[in-house]
Amino acid sequence: MASISPSTEAPSRRAARLAFGGALALLFTQLFPWKLSYVCPLVCVMLLQEAKPLSLRLGAQILGWAALWLFGANVLYQLLTPMPALLLLAAAGGLLVLFRWTLTSGVHLLAVVAGVLSTTVMPIMAVLEPSFGWLSGAAMWLNFLMAMLFAWLAFTVIPVKLRGAVSHGQTQSLSVEVQRQAANTMTLTLLPLVWFAVMSGLTNILIPIFAAFFAMELGSAGSYQQGKKMLIANLVMGGGGTVLFYELMVIFPHPVALALAAAFVLLFWARRIFYPGPTADYWSSGLNGFVVLIGSALYYEDVSTVGDLIKRLSQIFLAALYVWLMYRVVEMGRYYRHCLTASRDG
């Protein structure tokens, strides 16, 4: 999901801030890793694409929403673990509530991210092992807290310097019916994969997480074709950047080299995000995939060879392909149902 906030600040200054904060978060989570710590740099770069730092009040609200989503979902799913049918129904209801809440509440993007993680990860963890759910919820909440701290630090080191008032233009709100239909589409798209992950005990949680973000990418892009372009950007830019960065780390396997290389790559990426242009949203979308992949796969995790890295990228590709095809199937089903209804009424 692209999250570029409009600003009159110099693009080079915004790019330097994102590179500094993102590289710092990547370095810290690799030197002092914790469970699911690769989510921290992702949340951090999302925050650093905004025009100003979070206020303490908004930060506290986001942490509160994150705790409610993560731990509330964990309690619910663990209570329903002995009843698989009810667990699957609760997972479906959680997805529908999340997507409708996303489209209608106007909450901060990070609260939405917490909801995505709770509806994709927590049902799987509840089935695998109850303790995993609590540990994963606590680790996710810690990711949000640490990402906010790194983002605040980056905004402190490189403070905001605006060059005039920001013009937001006119925003067109969607009708209730359109919002409901979009939420239903995203739910129907993602639900079979979540159910499969829960019933099969899928341990690679990156697949449903990425699928959830891809589903929201398609739903928020405004059209199927536009959403397809966003997915391609995420895969080509994010995946290609990950392979190149991995090769660089093989040549220079040192924390200092990691920090410098991450800062350089993120600076290159951020300049294409903040400078006005038709591809800025695509680069922003690709950045999310790039940061998650390098954080989860390159240094001290489970990927030690290029073959393992390609395997991880192929799994992400399958998640995107699944969402792409399912989204099309749901849209076609809705179209043919509409035609059938119209023919009966006629």
N, C-alpha and C positions, 0 to 999 in steps of 0.2 A: 504494500500500500504506500503510495507516494504521500509524503506529508510535508511538502515545501510550503512554508509560510511566506507571504509577501513581505518585503522589507525594502527600505530605501538605503540600507547599509551597503557598503561596497562589497560586491560579490567575492573579491579576493579575501576580504576580512572574514566573511562568513565561512569561506572554504578553509582558511587557516584554522579557524576555531574548530570546525568539524574534524579536520585532520589531527589536530592536537588532542582533543578529547577522545576521539575514536581510537587512536593509537594507544593512548594511555590506558583506556579500558581493556583493549586487547592484550596489552603487555601484562597488566595486573592480573587478569583472569587466567593467563597462562603461567605466570610465576606462582600464583596462589589460587589454584583452581578449586572449585567446589562443584557439587552436583548441578548439572545443567548451566554452568557458568557462561557458556557461549551465548546465552540469551542476553546477558548484560551489555556487551558491545552493541548488539542490535538495538536495544532500547535506548542506549546512549546516543547513537547516530540519529535515531528518530527525534530525540529531544534537540539535538544540535542542528536539525534542519528547520527548527522554529526560529522566529524572529527575535525572541527574547527568552530569558530564563524563566522557568516555572516560579511562581510565587510560593512561599512557604505554605500558604493556605491550600493552593491547588495541589501542591505536592502531597500534602497530608490527605486530601480528598482522594487522590489517585491511589495512594497506599491503602486507604480504607476500602476503596472499591476492589483493589487487588486481593486484599485479605478476605473480603466477603465472597468474591468469586471463587478463589482458590480453595479456601478452607471450607466454605459452605458447600461447594460441589463435592469435596472430598468426604464430608460427613454424609451427604445424601447418597452418594454412590456406594459407600461402604455399608450403609444400612440396607441397601437394595442388592448387595452382592449375592445373598442366598436366593434371590428371586430374579433370575436372569431376564425374564420377560419384562418385569417392571424396570430393571436397570436399563434395558434398551429403550423402553418408552421414555424414561427420564432423560436419557442422552438425547433423544429426538426433541423432547420438550426444551432441554437446555439450549440446543442449537437454535431452535425457533425463537426462544426468548432473547438469546444473545443478538441474533441478527436484527430482530425488530427493535430491540433496545438500541443497537448501534445506529440504526437509521433514524430513530425518532428522538433520542434523548439529547443529542448534541454534546455528549460527554467527551473528555479528552481521549485522544487516540490510545494512550497507554492503558486506560481503563478497558478499552475494547480489546487490546492485546491480552490483558489479564483474563478477559472473558473467553477469548479464543483458546488460550492455554488450558483453562479450566474445563472447557467442553470437549477438548481433544485428548488431553493427557490424563486428567483425573479418572475418567471411566476405565482406562486401560490399567492405570496403577492400582485402582481399587480391586480389579480382578486378579492382577498378578500377585500382589502382596499388600496388605493394609498399611504396613509401615512405610512402603514406598510412597503412598499417597501423601502422608504427612511430611516426609522428607522432601518430596518433590514440591509440595506447596510452600514449605518454608524456604527451599532453595529459590523458587521462582520469586517469592516476595523479596528475598535478599537481592536478587538480580535487579528488581525495580529500584530498591533503595540505593544500591551501589551505582546504578546507571545515573540516577538523579544527582548523586554526589559528584560523579565525574563530569556530568554536564554543567553543574553549578561551578565547578572548578574551572572548566574551560571558559565559561562566560565571565568568570572573575579575572582570569589571566588575560583574556582578549575581550574586554567589555564591548557592549553594543555602542556604536556611534552612527546614529541615523543622519541622513543628509536631507531630510524633509519629511512631510507627513506621508503616511502610507495610504494609498487609494485601493480600497478593497473591491470597488465596483459593486454591481448589483448581484445579489445571490437569489437564485430561483429555487424555492422550496418545492419538494415533490409532494404530490397529493397523498393522502392516507392510503388510497387504493394502490398506488404505484409502490409505496413503501412496503405495504403488506405483500404484494406480489413479488417484489425483489427479495424480501426476507424468506418467503416460501421457496423461491427458486434456489437460493443459497443453501437452505436447509436440505431440500431434496437432493441437491448436488452432493453434499458432503456426507449425508446420513449413512448411505451404504458402506462407505469406507470406515466410518467410526464404528459401526456395528461389526464389520469384519474384524477390525483391530481389537475390539473388546472380546469377541467370541474366540478369536484365534490366539489371543495373548501376544499380540505383536509387540516386540520389544524395541523396534526402531521407531521411536516416537517422532523423529524428524519428518517422517512421511505424512502422518495426519496433521502435524503442525503446519507444514508447508502447504498441504492441500487446503487447510482452512484459510490461510492467507491468500492462496490463489483464488479460492471461491469468492472471497471478499474483493479481490482485485477485479474479477469479472463483474461482480455485482455493482461496484462503485465506479467502474470505468465508463458506464453510460451505454455501452453497446457490446455485443459479442465480439465484433471485429476489433474494437479498441482494446477490450480486455485481452484478446489473443495477443496483440502486440505487446501488452504489458508482461504477459507470461513469457513470451519469447525473449524480451529484454532481460527478465530475471534469470532465465536459463543461460542465454548466450553471454551476456555481460557478467553475471555473477559466476557462472560456471567457468567461463574462459579466464576471468580474472583470478579465480581460485587456483586453477592449474598453473598459471604463470607464477603466482605468489608462492605456491608450494615448491616449484623448481628453484626459486630464489632462496627459499629457506633451506633447501637441501645443500645449496652451495655455501651458504653462510648461516650455519645453525648456532646462532648466539643471540641472547636476549637483546643486546644493543642493536644488532642487525635487524632483529624482529621489529623493534620499536621504530627504527629509522625507515625500514622498508614499508611498514604499515602506514607511517605518516606520509611518506612519498606517494604511495598508491592512493590513499584516501584523499590527499590533496589533489591529485590528478582527477579522481572521481568527483570530488566536491566542486571543482571548477566547472565541470559540465552540468552539475545540478543547479548551481546558483546563477550562472550566467544565462540571461534570457535566451530561449531557443525552443524549438518544437520538440526536442528530444529530452528536455530536462526531467520530465516525469518518468521517462523510461530509465534514465540513469539512476534516478532515485529508487525506483523499483528494483533495479539490478543491484544497487548497493545493499539492500536488505538481504538478498540471497548471498551475496559475496561475504558479508560480515558473519552471517551465521555459519556458512560453510567453512571459512578459514578458522573460526573460533572453535568449531566442533570437530574438525577433522585433521588439522595440520600438525599440531605441535606435540602435545602430551596426551592426546586422546587415542582413539583406536585405529587411526590410519597411519601406516608406516611405509607404504609403497604407493607408487603411482597407480597401480592396479586397484588398491583399496580405495584410493581417492576417486577413480573413475567409477567404481562400484557405487560409492556414495552419491556421486553426481547422477548416475543412472537412476537411482532410487528417487531422487528429487524430480528427475525428468518424468518418471512414471507417475508421480503424484500430480504433476502439472498436466500430463496427458489425460489422466483419469478425470480431473476436474474439467478440462476443456471438453472432452467427449460427453460427460454427464451433463454439463451445463447445456450443451446442444440438444441432448436427448430430452431434457426437461422442457426446454423452450419449444421443441418440436411437438412434444406431447400436449403442451398447453395450446399450441396453434391448432392441432387437429381436433382437440376437444372443443375449441371455439368454433371451428368449422362445422363440427357435428351438431353442436347446439344451435348454430344459426340455421342449418338445414332443417332441423326439426321444427324450429319456430316458424320458418318460412313455409 
